[in-house]
Amino acid sequence: MTHVAAGAARHGPGPLATMGAVTDLDDLVVRMSGVTVRRGRNELLADVDWNVELDERWVVLGPNGAGKTTLLRLAAAELFPTSGTVDLLDERLGKVNIFELRPRIGFSSGAFAARVPGDELVRDVVVSAGYAVVGRWREEYDKIDIDRAMELLGAMGVEQLAERTFGTLSEGERKRVLIARALMTDPELLLLDEPAAGLDLGGREDLVARLSALAADPDAPAIVLVTHHVEEIPPGFTHALLLREGRPVAAGLVDDVITAENLSKTFDQDLLLERSGYRFFARRR
Ligand SMILES: Nc1ncnc2c1ncn2[C@@H]1O[C@H](COP(=O)(O)OP(=O)(O)OP(=O)(O)O)[C@@H](O)[C@H]1O
């Protein structure tokens, strides 16, 4: 195992855990080797090698169309690579029953949010993850599951919304409810696709703080967070992968990877990077 201290100390220098450095194969939650995803003549991902260990919290950054969602959908067992291999939780994609694998992975995405019926009770949106469904199919859930759903809604600061319908929530409230749902099955891997998209400044800051607290929890699963913005990197996230046109620009510890030079390459802009405490801010030079 790569030993990285919990919480804010995760940003400090530590052993490299990916891309050619020391890894303990037993602790690998995601292992991608030579992964290419092709659609027609388009290479959505090209020859990607990427490992995630169980105590790591990754942020994946890149411009629109860089392949971030494609990468996350592979990690969620929603897509298969055109070539290369993807191992998730010790199972090889293509050789495992994905319906057994998926409950072990929590995935929150805008695409999923769009599928939740607007008249579904918030509590049911969360609790139904344990039954791998969405849409009210079962009026009676077990008390232990409802208690857990309420606890997770509480951890995301939205327990007071439990009896509201999903369709009446604001964007920020929906995002938090869907993160609670993604955690409902006690997953070994948590995938968050742009959880701060569409949030106002207060909503974003609140979410960043909650994700930072989750990152510091030693019982939390491995986390992969996709974002466009360095401002949204929660303190405590340990690793970063920068993607551009389907290819990694850099991957490794946050402090090594989040640099003005790497970001300028990734976003094809001359960028200035500032740091305040454990937060990052970027703008054009
Ligand atoms: N089925 C498809 N056929 C052809 N091209 C596709 C297909 N699906 C996705 N693409 C293209 O693949 C590229 C990568 O898409 P992806 O959604 O992974 O990018 P992204 O980094 O998540 O982008 P964004 O930040 O805009 O959400 C995009 O250029 C997209 O248009």
PDBQT file of the ligand as one rigid body, heavy atoms in Angstrom, charges set to zero:
ROOT
HETATM    1  N1  LIG A 301     -20.036   7.827 -29.687  1.00  0.00    +0.000 N 
HETATM    2  C1  LIG A 301     -19.147   8.754 -30.064  1.00  0.00    +0.000 A 
HETATM    3  N2  LIG A 301     -18.742   8.870 -31.348  1.00  0.00    +0.000 NA
HETATM    4  C2  LIG A 301     -17.823   9.793 -31.717  1.00  0.00    +0.000 A 
HETATM    5  N3  LIG A 301     -17.239  10.656 -30.872  1.00  0.00    +0.000 NA
HETATM    6  C3  LIG A 301     -17.594  10.580 -29.576  1.00  0.00    +0.000 A 
HETATM    7  C4  LIG A 301     -18.559   9.651 -29.100  1.00  0.00    +0.000 A 
HETATM    8  N4  LIG A 301     -18.708   9.817 -27.773  1.00  0.00    +0.000 NA
HETATM    9  C5  LIG A 301     -17.874  10.841 -27.439  1.00  0.00    +0.000 A 
HETATM   10  N5  LIG A 301     -17.220  11.294 -28.518  1.00  0.00    +0.000 N 
HETATM   11  C6  LIG A 301     -16.205  12.357 -28.549  1.00  0.00    +0.000 C 
HETATM   12  O1  LIG A 301     -15.144  11.958 -27.711  1.00  0.00    +0.000 OA
HETATM   13  C7  LIG A 301     -14.521  13.089 -27.130  1.00  0.00    +0.000 C 
HETATM   14  C8  LIG A 301     -14.354  12.833 -25.645  1.00  0.00    +0.000 C 
HETATM   15  O2  LIG A 301     -15.626  12.878 -25.023  1.00  0.00    +0.000 OA
HETATM   16  P1  LIG A 301     -15.784  12.925 -23.432  1.00  0.00    +0.000 P 
HETATM   17  O3  LIG A 301     -17.232  13.099 -23.143  1.00  0.00    +0.000 OA
HETATM   18  O4  LIG A 301     -15.097  11.764 -22.844  1.00  0.00    +0.000 OA
HETATM   19  O5  LIG A 301     -14.973  14.249 -23.091  1.00  0.00    +0.000 OA
HETATM   20  P2  LIG A 301     -14.934  15.113 -21.753  1.00  0.00    +0.000 P 
HETATM   21  O6  LIG A 301     -13.489  15.382 -21.467  1.00  0.00    +0.000 OA
HETATM   22  O7  LIG A 301     -15.721  14.463 -20.690  1.00  0.00    +0.000 OA
HETATM   23  O8  LIG A 301     -15.633  16.431 -22.241  1.00  0.00    +0.000 OA
HETATM   24  P3  LIG A 301     -16.495  17.543 -21.437  1.00  0.00    +0.000 P 
HETATM   25  O9  LIG A 301     -15.537  18.233 -20.544  1.00  0.00    +0.000 OA
HETATM   26  O10 LIG A 301     -16.985  18.441 -22.524  1.00  0.00    +0.000 OA
HETATM   27  O11 LIG A 301     -17.594  16.843 -20.713  1.00  0.00    +0.000 OA
HETATM   28  C9  LIG A 301     -15.388  14.274 -27.493  1.00  0.00    +0.000 C 
HETATM   29  O12 LIG A 301     -14.768  14.965 -28.555  1.00  0.00    +0.000 OA
HETATM   30  C10 LIG A 301     -16.689  13.655 -27.949  1.00  0.00    +0.000 C 
HETATM   31  O13 LIG A 301     -17.326  14.448 -28.935  1.00  0.00    +0.000 OA
ENDROOT
TORSDOF 0
